[in-house]
């Protein structure tokens, strides 16, 4: 039984759940755009996902 793919899958699911819990639907959308853009080799899509995630992470610092 391949243990490494199982561990990688569990890690990805854990990160996805943490992002959705912490940043809500916008975080899940940003993560989805980033991952689909990387897999499809579409720089515009992955950049949009990265910008969404960066804005969500930086929003508490920007609002102060």
MOPAC internal coordinates of N, CA, C and O (Angstrom, degrees):
PM7 1SCF
backbone

  N    0.0000 0     0.00 0     0.00 0    0    0    0
  C    1.4567 1     0.00 0     0.00 0    1    0    0
  C    1.5257 1   108.70 1     0.00 0    2    1    0
  O    1.2310 1   120.67 1   -52.76 1    3    2    1
  N    1.3216 1   116.33 1   127.24 1    3    2    1
  C    1.4621 1   119.49 1  -179.19 1    5    3    2
  C    1.5380 1   110.97 1   -73.88 1    6    5    3
  O    1.2310 1   120.95 1   -68.98 1    7    6    5
  N    1.2958 1   115.78 1   111.02 1    7    6    5
  C    1.4584 1   120.85 1  -176.49 1    9    7    6
  C    1.5242 1   111.39 1   -80.41 1   10    9    7
  O    1.2310 1   120.18 1   143.17 1   11   10    9
  N    1.3325 1   117.27 1   -36.83 1   11   10    9
  C    1.4595 1   120.54 1  -177.24 1   13   11   10
  C    1.5331 1   113.00 1   -61.45 1   14   13   11
  O    1.2310 1   118.78 1   132.38 1   15   14   13
  N    1.3476 1   119.93 1   -47.62 1   15   14   13
  C    1.4736 1   118.43 1   176.62 1   17   15   14
  C    1.5296 1   112.96 1   -61.42 1   18   17   15
  O    1.2310 1   120.44 1   145.26 1   19   18   17
  N    1.3214 1   116.77 1   -34.74 1   19   18   17
  C    1.4640 1   120.00 1   178.38 1   21   19   18
  C    1.5303 1   110.92 1   -65.69 1   22   21   19
  O    1.2310 1   120.56 1   136.24 1   23   22   21
  N    1.3168 1   116.53 1   -43.76 1   23   22   21
  C    1.4706 1   120.33 1   178.09 1   25   23   22
  C    1.5237 1   111.69 1   -65.33 1   26   25   23
  O    1.2310 1   120.40 1   140.39 1   27   26   25
  N    1.3204 1   116.84 1   -39.61 1   27   26   25
  C    1.4667 1   120.29 1   177.99 1   29   27   26
  C    1.5254 1   111.07 1   -63.67 1   30   29   27
  O    1.2310 1   120.72 1   138.38 1   31   30   29
  N    1.3140 1   116.24 1   -41.62 1   31   30   29
  C    1.4643 1   120.26 1   178.84 1   33   31   30
  C    1.5240 1   111.20 1   -64.27 1   34   33   31
  O    1.2310 1   120.33 1   137.08 1   35   34   33
  N    1.3142 1   116.98 1   -42.92 1   35   34   33
  C    1.4593 1   120.22 1   177.88 1   37   35   34
  C    1.5261 1   111.44 1   -63.71 1   38   37   35
  O    1.2310 1   120.21 1   141.73 1   39   38   37
  N    1.3206 1   117.21 1   -38.27 1   39   38   37
  C    1.4602 1   120.90 1   177.91 1   41   39   38
  C    1.5228 1   111.12 1   -64.31 1   42   41   39
  O    1.2310 1   120.52 1   134.69 1   43   42   41
  N    1.3216 1   116.62 1   -45.31 1   43   42   41
  C    1.4718 1   120.65 1  -179.44 1   45   43   42
  C    1.5218 1   110.81 1   -63.46 1   46   45   43
  O    1.2310 1   120.20 1   136.32 1   47   46   45
  N    1.3125 1   117.22 1   -43.68 1   47   46   45
  C    1.4707 1   120.66 1   179.01 1   49   47   46
  C    1.5273 1   110.22 1   -63.98 1   50   49   47
  O    1.2310 1   120.34 1   139.79 1   51   50   49
  N    1.3209 1   116.95 1   -40.21 1   51   50   49
  C    1.4680 1   120.46 1   177.48 1   53   51   50
  C    1.5133 1   112.88 1   -62.94 1   54   53   51
  O    1.2310 1   120.52 1   137.10 1   55   54   53
  N    1.3303 1   116.62 1   -42.90 1   55   54   53
  C    1.4716 1   120.61 1   178.08 1   57   55   54
  C    1.5245 1   110.18 1   -64.70 1   58   57   55
  O    1.2310 1   120.43 1   137.12 1   59   58   57
  N    1.3237 1   116.79 1   -42.88 1   59   58   57
  C    1.4640 1   120.38 1   179.39 1   61   59   58
  C    1.5253 1   111.45 1   -61.37 1   62   61   59
  O    1.2310 1   120.19 1   135.73 1   63   62   61
  N    1.3187 1   117.24 1   -44.27 1   63   62   61
  C    1.4617 1   120.73 1   179.74 1   65   63   62
  C    1.5302 1   111.50 1   -66.04 1   66   65   63
  O    1.2310 1   120.47 1   141.88 1   67   66   65
  N    1.3256 1   116.72 1   -38.12 1   67   66   65
  C    1.4635 1   120.40 1   178.27 1   69   67   66
  C    1.5206 1   111.09 1   -65.42 1   70   69   67
  O    1.2310 1   120.18 1   136.58 1   71   70   69
  N    1.3246 1   117.25 1   -43.42 1   71   70   69
  C    1.4667 1   120.60 1   178.97 1   73   71   70
  C    1.5155 1   110.09 1   -63.93 1   74   73   71
  O    1.2310 1   120.11 1   136.64 1   75   74   73
  N    1.3268 1   117.39 1   -43.36 1   75   74   73
  C    1.4632 1   119.57 1  -179.58 1   77   75   74
  C    1.5282 1   110.82 1   -67.03 1   78   77   75
  O    1.2310 1   119.51 1   143.14 1   79   78   77
  N    1.3187 1   118.53 1   -36.86 1   79   78   77
  C    1.4658 1   120.99 1   178.79 1   81   79   78
  C    1.5169 1   110.53 1   -68.19 1   82   81   79
  O    1.2310 1   120.45 1   138.60 1   83   82   81
  N    1.3171 1   116.75 1   -41.40 1   83   82   81
  C    1.4652 1   120.58 1  -174.58 1   85   83   82
  C    1.5312 1   112.49 1   -80.01 1   86   85   83
  O    1.2310 1   120.08 1   139.13 1   87   86   85
  N    1.3273 1   117.45 1   -40.87 1   87   86   85
  C    1.4660 1   121.25 1  -172.71 1   89   87   86
  C    1.5229 1   114.39 1  -115.96 1   90   89   87
  O    1.2310 1   119.72 1  -179.05 1   91   90   89
  N    1.3036 1   118.14 1     0.95 1   91   90   89
  C    1.4581 1   121.64 1   174.09 1   93   91   90
  C    1.5185 1   113.72 1    75.82 1   94   93   91
  O    1.2310 1   121.80 1    24.56 1   95   94   93
  N    1.3182 1   114.15 1  -155.44 1   95   94   93
  C    1.4563 1   120.76 1  -175.94 1   97   95   94
  C    1.5243 1   111.72 1   -66.70 1   98   97   95
  O    1.2310 1   120.10 1   144.24 1   99   98   97
  N    1.3326 1   117.41 1   -35.76 1   99   98   97
  C    1.4646 1   120.14 1   179.06 1  101   99   98
  C    1.5258 1   110.82 1   -63.68 1  102  101   99
  O    1.2310 1   119.96 1   143.38 1  103  102  101
  N    1.3113 1   117.68 1   -36.62 1  103  102  101
  C    1.4565 1   121.12 1   176.88 1  105  103  102
  C    1.5190 1   112.04 1   -66.22 1  106  105  103
  O    1.2310 1   120.78 1   138.57 1  107  106  105
  N    1.3242 1   116.11 1   -41.43 1  107  106  105
  C    1.4649 1   120.16 1   177.88 1  109  107  106
  C    1.5203 1   110.75 1   -65.36 1  110  109  107
  O    1.2310 1   120.54 1   141.41 1  111  110  109
  N    1.3310 1   116.57 1   -38.59 1  111  110  109
  C    1.4632 1   120.70 1   177.73 1  113  111  110
  C    1.5286 1   110.87 1   -65.46 1  114  113  111
  O    1.2310 1   120.35 1   136.55 1  115  114  113
  N    1.3274 1   116.94 1   -43.45 1  115  114  113
  C    1.4598 1   120.45 1   177.82 1  117  115  114
  C    1.5128 1   112.21 1   -62.20 1  118  117  115
  O    1.2310 1   120.57 1   137.62 1  119  118  117
  N    1.3295 1   116.51 1   -42.38 1  119  118  117
  C    1.4604 1   120.86 1   177.92 1  121  119  118
  C    1.5244 1   110.83 1   -65.50 1  122  121  119
  O    1.2310 1   120.25 1   141.12 1  123  122  121
  N    1.3235 1   117.13 1   -38.88 1  123  122  121
  C    1.4573 1   121.34 1   178.05 1  125  123  122
  C    1.5227 1   110.78 1   -64.47 1  126  125  123
  O    1.2310 1   120.07 1   133.60 1  127  126  125
  N    1.3353 1   117.47 1   -46.40 1  127  126  125
  C    1.4608 1   120.80 1   178.47 1  129  127  126
  C    1.5210 1   111.17 1   -60.73 1  130  129  127
  O    1.2310 1   120.74 1   137.39 1  131  130  129
  N    1.3182 1   116.19 1   -42.61 1  131  130  129
  C    1.4610 1   120.33 1  -179.54 1  133  131  130
  C    1.5238 1   111.35 1   -63.42 1  134  133  131
  O    1.2310 1   120.18 1   131.85 1  135  134  133
  N    1.3133 1   117.27 1   -48.15 1  135  134  133
  C    1.4660 1   119.76 1  -176.73 1  137  135  134
  C    1.5290 1   112.22 1   -70.03 1  138  137  135
  O    1.2310 1   119.99 1   139.85 1  139  138  137
  N    1.3197 1   117.63 1   -40.15 1  139  138  137
  C    1.4664 1   119.45 1   178.85 1  141  139  138
  C    1.5247 1   110.13 1   -68.20 1  142  141  139
  O    1.2310 1   120.20 1   140.77 1  143  142  141
  N    1.3248 1   117.23 1   -39.23 1  143  142  141
  C    1.4627 1   120.12 1   178.22 1  145  143  142
  C    1.5104 1   112.73 1   -63.52 1  146  145  143
  O    1.2310 1   120.23 1   142.56 1  147  146  145
  N    1.3304 1   117.17 1   -37.44 1  147  146  145
  C    1.4602 1   120.17 1   178.38 1  149  147  146
  C    1.5215 1   110.57 1   -69.68 1  150  149  147
  O    1.2310 1   120.32 1   136.27 1  151  150  149
  N    1.3312 1   116.99 1   -43.73 1  151  150  149
  C    1.4701 1   119.68 1  -178.52 1  153  151  150
  C    1.5275 1   111.65 1   -68.78 1  154  153  151
  O    1.2310 1   120.15 1   144.50 1  155  154  153
  N    1.3318 1   117.32 1   -35.50 1  155  154  153
  C    1.4642 1   120.88 1  -178.96 1  157  155  154
  C    1.5278 1   111.93 1   -88.09 1  158  157  155
  O    1.2310 1   120.30 1   178.20 1  159  158  157
  N    1.3271 1   117.03 1    -1.80 1  159  158  157
  C    1.4672 1   122.78 1  -178.05 1  161  159  158
  C    1.5216 1   111.53 1    55.93 1  162  161  159
  O    1.2310 1   121.78 1  -132.56 1  163  162  161
  N    1.3326 1   114.19 1    47.44 1  163  162  161
  C    1.4690 1   121.66 1   177.15 1  165  163  162
  C    1.5196 1   107.83 1  -113.94 1  166  165  163
  O    1.2310 1   120.10 1   -79.73 1  167  166  165
  N    1.3234 1   117.42 1   100.27 1  167  166  165
  C    1.4633 1   119.91 1  -174.87 1  169  167  166
  C    1.5250 1   113.84 1   -62.60 1  170  169  167
  O    1.2310 1   119.73 1   147.17 1  171  170  169
  N    1.3130 1   118.13 1   -32.83 1  171  170  169
  C    1.4593 1   120.03 1  -179.82 1  173  171  170
  C    1.5310 1   110.97 1   -65.98 1  174  173  171
  O    1.2310 1   120.61 1   139.35 1  175  174  173
  N    1.3146 1   116.43 1   -40.65 1  175  174  173
  C    1.4596 1   120.27 1  -178.83 1  177  175  174
  C    1.5305 1   110.82 1   -69.98 1  178  177  175
  O    1.2310 1   120.66 1   136.73 1  179  178  177
  N    1.3198 1   116.34 1   -43.27 1  179  178  177
  C    1.4651 1   118.23 1   179.49 1  181  179  178
  C    1.5211 1   111.27 1   -69.00 1  182  181  179
  O    1.2310 1   120.07 1   147.09 1  183  182  181
  N    1.3246 1   117.48 1   -32.91 1  183  182  181
  C    1.4621 1   120.04 1   176.53 1  185  183  182
  C    1.5219 1   111.44 1   -67.52 1  186  185  183
  O    1.2310 1   120.47 1   141.36 1  187  186  185
  N    1.3199 1   116.72 1   -38.64 1  187  186  185
  C    1.4665 1   120.12 1   177.82 1  189  187  186
  C    1.5317 1   110.47 1   -63.59 1  190  189  187
  O    1.2310 1   120.42 1   138.12 1  191  190  189
  N    1.3108 1   116.80 1   -41.88 1  191  190  189
  C    1.4621 1   120.08 1   177.67 1  193  191  190
  C    1.5192 1   111.87 1   -64.75 1  194  193  191
  O    1.2310 1   120.59 1   140.08 1  195  194  193
  N    1.3279 1   116.49 1   -39.92 1  195  194  193
  C    1.4656 1   120.23 1   178.88 1  197  195  194
  C    1.5196 1   111.10 1   -66.31 1  198  197  195
  O    1.2310 1   120.07 1   142.00 1  199  198  197
  N    1.3192 1   117.48 1   -38.00 1  199  198  197
  C    1.4685 1   120.95 1   178.67 1  201  199  198
  C    1.5228 1   110.38 1   -66.95 1  202  201  199
  O    1.2310 1   119.91 1   138.30 1  203  202  201
  N    1.3268 1   117.77 1   -41.70 1  203  202  201
  C    1.4686 1   120.76 1   178.39 1  205  203  202
  C    1.5257 1   110.35 1   -60.74 1  206  205  203
  O    1.2310 1   120.72 1   133.46 1  207  206  205
  N    1.3331 1   116.23 1   -46.54 1  207  206  205
  C    1.4616 1   119.27 1   179.55 1  209  207  206
  C    1.5271 1   111.67 1   -65.34 1  210  209  207
  O    1.2310 1   120.27 1   140.77 1  211  210  209
  N    1.3291 1   117.10 1   -39.23 1  211  210  209
  C    1.4685 1   120.11 1   179.60 1  213  211  210
  C    1.5348 1   110.90 1   -65.35 1  214  213  211
  O    1.2310 1   120.20 1   140.24 1  215  214  213
  N    1.3253 1   117.22 1   -39.76 1  215  214  213
  C    1.4645 1   119.82 1   178.03 1  217  215  214
  C    1.5211 1   111.60 1   -66.67 1  218  217  215
  O    1.2310 1   120.10 1   142.21 1  219  218  217
  N    1.3146 1   117.42 1   -37.79 1  219  218  217
  C    1.4606 1   119.95 1   178.02 1  221  219  218
  C    1.5256 1   111.99 1   -66.74 1  222  221  219
  O    1.2310 1   120.82 1   140.22 1  223  222  221
  N    1.3288 1   116.04 1   -39.78 1  223  222  221
  C    1.4563 1   119.80 1  -179.36 1  225  223  222
  C    1.5328 1   110.51 1   -71.40 1  226  225  223
  O    1.2310 1   120.15 1   141.77 1  227  226  225
  N    1.3266 1   117.33 1   -38.23 1  227  226  225
  C    1.4575 1   121.36 1  -175.93 1  229  227  226
  C    1.5249 1   113.56 1   -86.69 1  230  229  227
  O    1.2310 1   119.12 1   172.33 1  231  230  229
  N    1.3157 1   119.28 1    -7.67 1  231  230  229
  C    1.4605 1   120.82 1  -175.46 1  233  231  230
  C    1.5355 1   114.08 1   -59.83 1  234  233  231
  O    1.2310 1   118.10 1   141.77 1  235  234  233
  N    1.3449 1   121.22 1   -38.23 1  235  234  233
  C    1.4615 1   118.08 1   177.10 1  237  235  234
  C    1.5244 1   113.01 1   -64.30 1  238  237  235
  O    1.2310 1   120.08 1   145.11 1  239  238  237
  N    1.3184 1   117.46 1   -34.89 1  239  238  237
  C    1.4619 1   120.62 1  -179.98 1  241  239  238
  C    1.5239 1   110.97 1   -74.41 1  242  241  239
  O    1.2310 1   120.44 1   147.89 1  243  242  241
  N    1.3236 1   116.76 1   -32.11 1  243  242  241
  C    1.4603 1   119.75 1  -178.37 1  245  243  242
  C    1.5288 1   112.23 1   -77.51 1  246  245  243
  O    1.2310 1   120.10 1   153.03 1  247  246  245
  N    1.3180 1   117.42 1   -26.97 1  247  246  245
  C    1.4631 1   119.84 1  -177.62 1  249  247  246
  C    1.5183 1   113.05 1   -83.84 1  250  249  247
  O    1.2310 1   119.60 1   169.08 1  251  250  249
  N    1.3197 1   118.36 1   -10.92 1  251  250  249
  C    1.4696 1   120.91 1  -178.27 1  253  251  250
  C    1.4961 1   112.07 1   -77.93 1  254  253  251
  O    1.2310 1   120.10 1   180.00 1  255  254  253

